[in-house]
Amino acid sequence: MPYTYYGWISIFMCVCACVCVSSDPLCGRSAQKSSTAAATAAAPLNFLVVGDWGRDGTFNQTLVANEMGIVGTKLNIDYVISTGDNFYESGLTGPDDTQFTTSFSEIYTQESLQTTWYSVLGNHDYRGNATAQLDKELTLRDSRWFCSSTYQLKRELVDVEFFFIDTNPLVESYWKENNKDYKWLLPISREEYITNELKNLSISLEASQAKWKIAVGHHTMRSVGKHGETLELLDQVLPILEANGVDVYINGHDHCLQHIKRSDSPLHFLTSGGGSKAWRGRGANEHKDLGLQFYYDGQGFAAVSMAPSFFHMDFYDISGNILHTLHLSKN
């Protein structure tokens, strides 16, 4: 599976002929079968998206994992994308931390989930030793694991390119002198890191000829959840994505499932952060006109099927119900 990535030091869409959106929180497995069957009949790429999960199986993490295994089998998934906050409450202490086993290897045991997990770092991961999750030692412990600070993933058969972003350095409040929760462990300054990351993101997106461009990061851009919008991303990252034809931005951080599409942006903002602890309520943006299409304040995950002509996402709860569907088409 081809990919390119930028390491810690040298850091590193949208012409839609048809957009179909549906939500039905009461639908069950019969709806699940009919919804995905038509969309995925010719899909050469299928993957799951989950975020905010690593709690040693508590807060329904195991139930989410079980349903992911069921859907993963039906779709014959190619891989899983993790939107960060992989290990609570404070990331990993090092590459030998036992929580990697108790929150990952021993939880996602279903056969369909024995595939590559492409992961980004969340803010809780930065509360520990963030570099531990990038250590190749973890891949030796469990061959499914792949995590880097910023990287790209191409699937030429579907004509899609993914751009994985480390959003944590951008959030100013984490790095104030009086905030002792976050640790900057890199050999270059945070300011230099951000400059390099944004420059390389812009160059990579501009050079990409992919029909579909998908950006993945931990923090929200648009959200009515408890955390709400991340202003630094709206100011520094969103203009780069919009200028280079990115179709969707996928994130976690808010512990919910969510779809936002504003009239003033070509992007669809998709939150899959319901991997374990949820039910946190809406935030200060609840009544703000953000173009909210769907919001579920509970545990779950998303499943994506793609072909060169479409992007299809279903949001699932822990009972296997499809709560919301997004279908984008391109000629």
Secondary structure, DSSP 8 states (H G I E B T S, - for coil): --EEEE-TTTT-----SEEEEEE-TT--HHHHHHHHHHHHTT-SEEEEEE-S--STTTTTHHHHHHHHHHHHHHHT-SEEEE-S--STTT--SSTT-THHIIIIITT--SGGG-S-EEE---HHHHTS-GGGGG-HHHHHH-TTEEE-SEEEEEETTTTEEEEE---GGG-GGGGSTT--S-----SS-HHHHHHHHHHHHHHHHHH---SEEEEE-SS-SS--BSS---HHHHHHTHHHHHHTT--EEEE-SSSSEEEE--TT-S-EEEEE--SS-----B-TTTTS-S-EEEEE-SSEEEEEEEETTEEEEEEEETTS-EEEEEEEE--
